[in-house]
């Protein structure tokens, strides 16, 4: 099965959540949650899974859980497919 890793830059406490483009080869994702008790990470996973039309279990944070810059592993799509579904290709 296809899978990929993406660099993701998170902007917490954003007024409008969603995929906001690319910044230095990282997918920029705005989320409404504050970075407290894993709420921002959970919303990031939900946002990416929804945008990619994948189940939540297909998206996992592999590095940077406490940082704004994260590595995210995605099962079920290649990098090119993921970027296309996110409107970034």
Backbone atoms as SQL, in Angstrom:
CREATE TABLE atoms (id INTEGER PRIMARY KEY, chain TEXT, resi INTEGER, resn TEXT, atom TEXT, x REAL, y REAL, z REAL);
INSERT INTO atoms VALUES
  (1, 'A', 1, 'UNK', 'N', 0.842, -1.196, 0.000),
  (2, 'A', 1, 'UNK', 'CA', 0.000, 0.000, 0.000),
  (3, 'A', 1, 'UNK', 'C', 0.878, 1.247, 0.000),
  (4, 'A', 2, 'UNK', 'N', 0.419, 2.262, -0.652),
  (5, 'A', 2, 'UNK', 'CA', 1.162, 3.514, -0.749),
  (6, 'A', 2, 'UNK', 'C', 1.137, 4.258, 0.572),
  (7, 'A', 3, 'UNK', 'N', 2.223, 4.956, 0.845),
  (8, 'A', 3, 'UNK', 'CA', 2.276, 5.823, 2.016),
  (9, 'A', 3, 'UNK', 'C', 3.303, 6.916, 1.755),
  (10, 'A', 4, 'UNK', 'N', 3.281, 7.955, 2.578),
  (11, 'A', 4, 'UNK', 'CA', 4.237, 9.044, 2.414),
  (12, 'A', 4, 'UNK', 'C', 4.448, 9.770, 3.733),
  (13, 'A', 5, 'UNK', 'N', 5.481, 10.580, 3.772),
  (14, 'A', 5, 'UNK', 'CA', 5.764, 11.464, 4.909),
  (15, 'A', 5, 'UNK', 'C', 5.706, 12.892, 4.391),
  (16, 'A', 6, 'UNK', 'N', 5.049, 13.766, 5.128),
  (17, 'A', 6, 'UNK', 'CA', 4.990, 15.174, 4.769),
  (18, 'A', 6, 'UNK', 'C', 5.524, 16.019, 5.909),
  (19, 'A', 7, 'UNK', 'N', 6.223, 17.080, 5.566),
  (20, 'A', 7, 'UNK', 'CA', 6.585, 18.097, 6.555),
  (21, 'A', 7, 'UNK', 'C', 5.372, 19.013, 6.671),
  (22, 'A', 8, 'UNK', 'N', 4.991, 19.318, 7.905),
  (23, 'A', 8, 'UNK', 'CA', 3.811, 20.145, 8.141),
  (24, 'A', 8, 'UNK', 'C', 4.183, 21.275, 9.098),
  (25, 'A', 9, 'UNK', 'N', 3.763, 22.480, 8.776),
  (26, 'A', 9, 'UNK', 'CA', 3.943, 23.640, 9.652),
  (27, 'A', 9, 'UNK', 'C', 2.563, 24.024, 10.163),
  (28, 'A', 10, 'UNK', 'N', 2.392, 24.027, 11.482),
  (29, 'A', 10, 'UNK', 'CA', 1.085, 24.258, 12.098),
  (30, 'A', 10, 'UNK', 'C', 0.988, 25.686, 12.622),
  (31, 'A', 11, 'UNK', 'N', -0.155, 26.318, 12.365),
  (32, 'A', 11, 'UNK', 'CA', -0.457, 27.629, 12.922),
  (33, 'A', 11, 'UNK', 'C', -1.647, 27.433, 13.868),
  (34, 'A', 12, 'UNK', 'N', -1.388, 27.329, 15.185),
  (35, 'A', 12, 'UNK', 'CA', -2.486, 27.123, 16.135),
  (36, 'A', 12, 'UNK', 'C', -3.262, 28.418, 16.386),
  (37, 'A', 13, 'UNK', 'N', -4.443, 28.271, 16.951),
  (38, 'A', 13, 'UNK', 'CA', -5.323, 29.382, 17.305),
  (39, 'A', 13, 'UNK', 'C', -5.682, 30.261, 16.107),
  (40, 'A', 14, 'UNK', 'N', -5.795, 29.664, 14.936),
  (41, 'A', 14, 'UNK', 'CA', -6.163, 30.416, 13.740),
  (42, 'A', 14, 'UNK', 'C', -7.668, 30.665, 13.727),
  (43, 'A', 15, 'UNK', 'N', -8.068, 31.796, 13.187),
  (44, 'A', 15, 'UNK', 'CA', -9.498, 32.098, 13.125),
  (45, 'A', 15, 'UNK', 'C', -10.195, 31.247, 12.072),
  (46, 'A', 16, 'UNK', 'N', -9.447, 30.842, 11.035),
  (47, 'A', 16, 'UNK', 'CA', -10.025, 29.994, 9.994),
  (48, 'A', 16, 'UNK', 'C', -9.128, 28.771, 9.822),
  (49, 'A', 17, 'UNK', 'N', -9.667, 27.588, 10.095),
  (50, 'A', 17, 'UNK', 'CA', -8.889, 26.351, 10.010),
  (51, 'A', 17, 'UNK', 'C', -8.874, 25.828, 8.583),
  (52, 'A', 18, 'UNK', 'N', -7.777, 25.120, 8.241),
  (53, 'A', 18, 'UNK', 'CA', -7.688, 24.478, 6.933),
  (54, 'A', 18, 'UNK', 'C', -6.282, 24.503, 6.374),
  (55, 'A', 19, 'UNK', 'N', -6.142, 23.955, 5.181),
  (56, 'A', 19, 'UNK', 'CA', -4.862, 23.912, 4.485),
  (57, 'A', 19, 'UNK', 'C', -4.612, 25.296, 3.891),
  (58, 'A', 20, 'UNK', 'N', -3.436, 25.872, 4.162),
  (59, 'A', 20, 'UNK', 'CA', -3.176, 27.260, 3.763),
  (60, 'A', 20, 'UNK', 'C', -2.031, 27.401, 2.770),
  (61, 'A', 21, 'UNK', 'N', -1.581, 26.302, 2.159),
  (62, 'A', 21, 'UNK', 'CA', -0.533, 26.398, 1.149),
  (63, 'A', 21, 'UNK', 'C', 0.751, 25.721, 1.578),
  (64, 'A', 22, 'UNK', 'N', 1.838, 26.118, 0.924),
  (65, 'A', 22, 'UNK', 'CA', 3.163, 25.575, 1.233),
  (66, 'A', 22, 'UNK', 'C', 4.047, 26.685, 1.782),
  (67, 'A', 23, 'UNK', 'N', 4.888, 26.348, 2.742),
  (68, 'A', 23, 'UNK', 'CA', 5.869, 27.279, 3.271),
  (69, 'A', 23, 'UNK', 'C', 7.177, 26.521, 3.435),
  (70, 'A', 24, 'UNK', 'N', 8.176, 26.852, 2.628),
  (71, 'A', 24, 'UNK', 'CA', 9.487, 26.199, 2.673),
  (72, 'A', 24, 'UNK', 'C', 9.352, 24.680, 2.614),
  (73, 'A', 25, 'UNK', 'N', 8.664, 24.187, 1.603),
  (74, 'A', 25, 'UNK', 'CA', 8.449, 22.752, 1.372),
  (75, 'A', 25, 'UNK', 'C', 7.652, 22.047, 2.462),
  (76, 'A', 26, 'UNK', 'N', 6.991, 22.792, 3.334),
  (77, 'A', 26, 'UNK', 'CA', 6.131, 22.200, 4.361),
  (78, 'A', 26, 'UNK', 'C', 4.693, 22.630, 4.089),
  (79, 'A', 27, 'UNK', 'N', 3.759, 21.722, 4.307),
  (80, 'A', 27, 'UNK', 'CA', 2.344, 22.032, 4.158),
  (81, 'A', 27, 'UNK', 'C', 1.931, 22.906, 5.341),
  (82, 'A', 28, 'UNK', 'N', 1.382, 24.069, 5.061),
  (83, 'A', 28, 'UNK', 'CA', 0.947, 24.992, 6.108),
  (84, 'A', 28, 'UNK', 'C', -0.504, 24.676, 6.460),
  (85, 'A', 29, 'UNK', 'N', -0.744, 24.351, 7.726),
  (86, 'A', 29, 'UNK', 'CA', -2.089, 23.989, 8.175),
  (87, 'A', 29, 'UNK', 'C', -2.481, 24.910, 9.328),
  (88, 'A', 30, 'UNK', 'N', -3.588, 25.603, 9.172),
  (89, 'A', 30, 'UNK', 'CA', -4.113, 26.471, 10.239),
  (90, 'A', 30, 'UNK', 'C', -5.174, 25.672, 10.997),
  (91, 'A', 31, 'UNK', 'N', -5.083, 25.719, 12.328),
  (92, 'A', 31, 'UNK', 'CA', -6.060, 25.027, 13.165),
  (93, 'A', 31, 'UNK', 'C', -6.545, 25.963, 14.258),
  (94, 'A', 32, 'UNK', 'N', -7.738, 25.717, 14.729),
  (95, 'A', 32, 'UNK', 'CA', -8.334, 26.588, 15.734),
  (96, 'A', 32, 'UNK', 'C', -7.908, 26.276, 17.153),
  (97, 'A', 33, 'UNK', 'N', -7.470, 25.056, 17.399),
  (98, 'A', 33, 'UNK', 'CA', -7.132, 24.629, 18.757),
  (99, 'A', 33, 'UNK', 'C', -5.831, 25.254, 19.244),
  (100, 'A', 34, 'UNK', 'N', -5.755, 25.422, 20.542),
  (101, 'A', 34, 'UNK', 'CA', -4.518, 25.882, 21.179),
  (102, 'A', 34, 'UNK', 'C', -3.606, 24.673, 21.399),
  (103, 'A', 35, 'UNK', 'N', -2.300, 24.888, 21.434),
  (104, 'A', 35, 'UNK', 'CA', -1.378, 23.760, 21.632),
  (105, 'A', 35, 'UNK', 'C', -1.307, 23.330, 23.101),
  (106, 'A', 36, 'UNK', 'N', -2.420, 22.834, 23.614),
  (107, 'A', 36, 'UNK', 'CA', -2.512, 22.431, 25.014),
  (108, 'A', 36, 'UNK', 'C', -3.073, 21.010, 25.088),
  (109, 'A', 37, 'UNK', 'N', -2.417, 20.147, 25.834),
  (110, 'A', 37, 'UNK', 'CA', -2.887, 18.774, 26.083),
  (111, 'A', 37, 'UNK', 'C', -3.169, 17.984, 24.809),
  (112, 'A', 38, 'UNK', 'N', -2.409, 18.242, 23.753),
  (113, 'A', 38, 'UNK', 'CA', -2.556, 17.472, 22.526),
  (114, 'A', 38, 'UNK', 'C', -3.733, 17.874, 21.656),
  (115, 'A', 39, 'UNK', 'N', -4.445, 18.923, 22.030),
  (116, 'A', 39, 'UNK', 'CA', -5.621, 19.337, 21.257),
  (117, 'A', 39, 'UNK', 'C', -5.245, 19.769, 19.847),
  (118, 'A', 40, 'UNK', 'N', -4.134, 20.495, 19.709),
  (119, 'A', 40, 'UNK', 'CA', -3.707, 20.957, 18.380),
  (120, 'A', 40, 'UNK', 'C', -3.296, 19.773, 17.511),
  (121, 'A', 41, 'UNK', 'N', -2.589, 18.802, 18.081),
  (122, 'A', 41, 'UNK', 'CA', -2.187, 17.617, 17.316),
  (123, 'A', 41, 'UNK', 'C', -3.402, 16.820, 16.859),
  (124, 'A', 42, 'UNK', 'N', -4.374, 16.666, 17.746),
  (125, 'A', 42, 'UNK', 'CA', -5.593, 15.926, 17.387),
  (126, 'A', 42, 'UNK', 'C', -6.338, 16.634, 16.261),
  (127, 'A', 43, 'UNK', 'N', -6.429, 17.957, 16.337),
  (128, 'A', 43, 'UNK', 'CA', -7.125, 18.696, 15.282),
  (129, 'A', 43, 'UNK', 'C', -6.337, 18.650, 13.973),
  (130, 'A', 44, 'UNK', 'N', -5.010, 18.664, 14.064),
  (131, 'A', 44, 'UNK', 'CA', -4.182, 18.533, 12.862),
  (132, 'A', 44, 'UNK', 'C', -4.464, 17.213, 12.155),
  (133, 'A', 45, 'UNK', 'N', -4.486, 16.123, 12.904),
  (134, 'A', 45, 'UNK', 'CA', -4.756, 14.805, 12.323),
  (135, 'A', 45, 'UNK', 'C', -6.154, 14.787, 11.700),
  (136, 'A', 46, 'UNK', 'N', -7.127, 15.330, 12.405),
  (137, 'A', 46, 'UNK', 'CA', -8.499, 15.386, 11.877),
  (138, 'A', 46, 'UNK', 'C', -8.570, 16.199, 10.587),
  (139, 'A', 47, 'UNK', 'N', -7.898, 17.349, 10.570),
  (140, 'A', 47, 'UNK', 'CA', -7.924, 18.236, 9.409),
  (141, 'A', 47, 'UNK', 'C', -7.299, 17.567, 8.189),
  (142, 'A', 48, 'UNK', 'N', -6.130, 16.959, 8.380),
  (143, 'A', 48, 'UNK', 'CA', -5.465, 16.287, 7.265),
  (144, 'A', 48, 'UNK', 'C', -6.261, 15.085, 6.776),
  (145, 'A', 49, 'UNK', 'N', -6.774, 14.278, 7.697),
  (146, 'A', 49, 'UNK', 'CA', -7.558, 13.104, 7.302),
  (147, 'A', 49, 'UNK', 'C', -8.796, 13.523, 6.516),
  (148, 'A', 50, 'UNK', 'N', -9.462, 14.559, 6.967),
  (149, 'A', 50, 'UNK', 'CA', -10.652, 15.042, 6.274),
  (150, 'A', 50, 'UNK', 'C', -10.304, 15.587, 4.888),
  (151, 'A', 51, 'UNK', 'N', -9.253, 16.379, 4.795),
  (152, 'A', 51, 'UNK', 'CA', -8.852, 16.970, 3.513),
  (153, 'A', 51, 'UNK', 'C', -8.407, 15.906, 2.509),
  (154, 'A', 52, 'UNK', 'N', -7.832, 14.819, 3.021),
  (155, 'A', 52, 'UNK', 'CA', -7.351, 13.746, 2.150),
  (156, 'A', 52, 'UNK', 'C', -8.395, 12.652, 1.923),
  (157, 'A', 53, 'UNK', 'N', -9.553, 12.786, 2.547),
  (158, 'A', 53, 'UNK', 'CA', -10.623, 11.791, 2.457),
  (159, 'A', 53, 'UNK', 'C', -10.120, 10.417, 2.894),
  (160, 'A', 54, 'UNK', 'N', -9.413, 10.397, 4.017),
  (161, 'A', 54, 'UNK', 'CA', -8.881, 9.163, 4.593),
  (162, 'A', 54, 'UNK', 'C', -9.390, 9.012, 6.018),
  (163, 'A', 55, 'UNK', 'N', -9.399, 7.775, 6.545),
  (164, 'A', 55, 'UNK', 'CA', -9.772, 7.619, 7.946),
  (165, 'A', 55, 'UNK', 'C', -8.706, 8.233, 8.851),
  (166, 'A', 56, 'UNK', 'N', -9.110, 8.665, 10.022),
  (167, 'A', 56, 'UNK', 'CA', -8.191, 9.310, 10.973),
  (168, 'A', 56, 'UNK', 'C', -6.996, 8.419, 11.292),
  (169, 'A', 57, 'UNK', 'N', -7.183, 7.104, 11.328),
  (170, 'A', 57, 'UNK', 'CA', -6.104, 6.181, 11.673),
  (171, 'A', 57, 'UNK', 'C', -5.005, 6.134, 10.614),
  (172, 'A', 58, 'UNK', 'N', -5.269, 6.673, 9.410),
  (173, 'A', 58, 'UNK', 'CA', -4.275, 6.674, 8.336),
  (174, 'A', 58, 'UNK', 'C', -3.268, 7.815, 8.466),
  (175, 'A', 59, 'UNK', 'N', -3.508, 8.743, 9.393),
  (176, 'A', 59, 'UNK', 'CA', -2.639, 9.902, 9.569),
  (177, 'A', 59, 'UNK', 'C', -2.040, 9.861, 10.975),
  (178, 'A', 60, 'UNK', 'N', -0.704, 9.949, 11.060),
  (179, 'A', 60, 'UNK', 'CA', -0.053, 9.952, 12.369),
  (180, 'A', 60, 'UNK', 'C', 1.134, 10.906, 12.371),
  (181, 'A', 61, 'UNK', 'N', 1.364, 11.525, 13.516),
  (182, 'A', 61, 'UNK', 'CA', 2.500, 12.436, 13.688),
  (183, 'A', 61, 'UNK', 'C', 3.692, 11.588, 14.118),
  (184, 'A', 62, 'UNK', 'N', 4.767, 11.629, 13.328),
  (185, 'A', 62, 'UNK', 'CA', 5.938, 10.805, 13.622),
  (186, 'A', 62, 'UNK', 'C', 7.057, 11.594, 14.280),
  (187, 'A', 63, 'UNK', 'N', 7.069, 12.905, 14.144),
  (188, 'A', 63, 'UNK', 'CA', 8.106, 13.732, 14.769),
  (189, 'A', 63, 'UNK', 'C', 7.574, 15.141, 14.982),
  (190, 'A', 64, 'UNK', 'N', 8.034, 15.782, 16.040),
  (191, 'A', 64, 'UNK', 'CA', 7.668, 17.169, 16.295),
  (192, 'A', 64, 'UNK', 'C', 6.359, 17.358, 17.018),
  (193, 'A', 65, 'UNK', 'N', 5.973, 16.421, 17.853),
  (194, 'A', 65, 'UNK', 'CA', 4.676, 16.505, 18.544),
  (195, 'A', 65, 'UNK', 'C', 4.534, 17.784, 19.369),
  (196, 'A', 66, 'UNK', 'N', 5.640, 18.349, 19.847),
  (197, 'A', 66, 'UNK', 'CA', 5.562, 19.570, 20.651),
  (198, 'A', 66, 'UNK', 'C', 6.084, 20.793, 19.897),
  (199, 'A', 67, 'UNK', 'N', 6.274, 20.664, 18.603),
  (200, 'A', 67, 'UNK', 'CA', 6.812, 21.740, 17.772),
  (201, 'A', 67, 'UNK', 'C', 5.774, 22.179, 16.750),
  (202, 'A', 68, 'UNK', 'N', 5.954, 23.365, 16.210),
  (203, 'A', 68, 'UNK', 'CA', 5.060, 23.804, 15.134),
  (204, 'A', 68, 'UNK', 'C', 5.373, 23.088, 13.825),
  (205, 'A', 69, 'UNK', 'N', 6.619, 22.661, 13.663),
  (206, 'A', 69, 'UNK', 'CA', 7.018, 21.921, 12.470),
  (207, 'A', 69, 'UNK', 'C', 7.008, 20.438, 12.798),
  (208, 'A', 70, 'UNK', 'N', 6.245, 19.661, 12.034),
  (209, 'A', 70, 'UNK', 'CA', 6.041, 18.246, 12.334),
  (210, 'A', 70, 'UNK', 'C', 6.293, 17.393, 11.098),
  (211, 'A', 71, 'UNK', 'N', 6.543, 16.113, 11.308),
  (212, 'A', 71, 'UNK', 'CA', 6.582, 15.109, 10.245),
  (213, 'A', 71, 'UNK', 'C', 5.326, 14.278, 10.426),
  (214, 'A', 72, 'UNK', 'N', 4.582, 14.123, 9.354),
  (215, 'A', 72, 'UNK', 'CA', 3.322, 13.383, 9.412),
  (216, 'A', 72, 'UNK', 'C', 3.394, 12.226, 8.420),
  (217, 'A', 73, 'UNK', 'N', 3.068, 11.030, 8.903),
  (218, 'A', 73, 'UNK', 'CA', 3.033, 9.837, 8.065),
  (219, 'A', 73, 'UNK', 'C', 1.585, 9.617, 7.638),
  (220, 'A', 74, 'UNK', 'N', 1.404, 9.385, 6.327),
  (221, 'A', 74, 'UNK', 'CA', 0.060, 9.190, 5.781),
  (222, 'A', 74, 'UNK', 'C', 0.021, 7.875, 5.019),
  (223, 'A', 75, 'UNK', 'N', -0.877, 6.994, 5.403),
  (224, 'A', 75, 'UNK', 'CA', -1.083, 5.699, 4.738),
  (225, 'A', 75, 'UNK', 'C', -2.167, 5.845, 3.679),
  (226, 'A', 76, 'UNK', 'N', -1.969, 5.213, 2.537),
  (227, 'A', 76, 'UNK', 'CA', -3.024, 5.152, 1.533),
  (228, 'A', 76, 'UNK', 'C', -2.854, 6.069, 0.343),
  (229, 'A', 77, 'UNK', 'N', -1.881, 6.985, 0.392),
  (230, 'A', 77, 'UNK', 'CA', -1.622, 7.878, -0.742),
  (231, 'A', 77, 'UNK', 'C', -0.121, 8.109, -0.884),
  (232, 'A', 78, 'UNK', 'N', 0.300, 8.410, -2.098),
  (233, 'A', 78, 'UNK', 'CA', 1.682, 8.815, -2.319),
  (234, 'A', 78, 'UNK', 'C', 1.799, 10.309, -2.023),
  (235, 'A', 79, 'UNK', 'N', 3.020, 10.813, -1.965),
  (236, 'A', 79, 'UNK', 'CA', 3.238, 12.240, -1.705),
  (237, 'A', 79, 'UNK', 'C', 2.543, 13.096, -2.772),
  (238, 'A', 80, 'UNK', 'N', 2.701, 12.721, -4.032),
  (239, 'A', 80, 'UNK', 'CA', 2.085, 13.490, -5.119),
  (240, 'A', 80, 'UNK', 'C', 0.561, 13.490, -5.011),
  (241, 'A', 81, 'UNK', 'N', -0.012, 12.325, -4.697),
  (242, 'A', 81, 'UNK', 'CA', -1.473, 12.235, -4.537),
  (243, 'A', 81, 'UNK', 'C', -1.940, 13.092, -3.364),
  (244, 'A', 82, 'UNK', 'N', -1.185, 13.060, -2.267),
  (245, 'A', 82, 'UNK', 'CA', -1.557, 13.847, -1.087),
  (246, 'A', 82, 'UNK', 'C', -1.532, 15.335, -1.409),
  (247, 'A', 83, 'UNK', 'N', -0.471, 15.798, -2.052),
  (248, 'A', 83, 'UNK', 'CA', -0.381, 17.213, -2.393),
  (249, 'A', 83, 'UNK', 'C', -1.495, 17.632, -3.353),
  (250, 'A', 84, 'UNK', 'N', -1.835, 16.747, -4.275),
  (251, 'A', 84, 'UNK', 'CA', -2.921, 17.041, -5.218),
  (252, 'A', 84, 'UNK', 'C', -4.257, 17.149, -4.488),
  (253, 'A', 85, 'UNK', 'N', -4.533, 16.208, -3.583),
  (254, 'A', 85, 'UNK', 'CA', -5.788, 16.243, -2.820),
  (255, 'A', 85, 'UNK', 'C', -5.872, 17.475, -1.920),
  (256, 'A', 86, 'UNK', 'N', -4.708, 17.954, -1.451),
  (257, 'A', 86, 'UNK', 'CA', -4.670, 19.135, -0.599),
  (258, 'A', 86, 'UNK', 'C', -4.707, 20.426, -1.411),
  (259, 'A', 87, 'UNK', 'N', -4.711, 20.297, -2.746),
  (260, 'A', 87, 'UNK', 'CA', -4.771, 21.469, -3.619),
  (261, 'A', 87, 'UNK', 'C', -3.442, 22.187, -3.724),
  (262, 'A', 88, 'UNK', 'N', -2.338, 21.464, -3.539),
  (263, 'A', 88, 'UNK', 'CA', -1.019, 22.095, -3.534),
  (264, 'A', 88, 'UNK', 'C', -0.142, 21.664, -4.699),
  (265, 'A', 89, 'UNK', 'N', -0.640, 20.816, -5.574),
  (266, 'A', 89, 'UNK', 'CA', 0.183, 20.323, -6.689),
  (267, 'A', 89, 'UNK', 'C', -0.108, 21.080, -7.963);
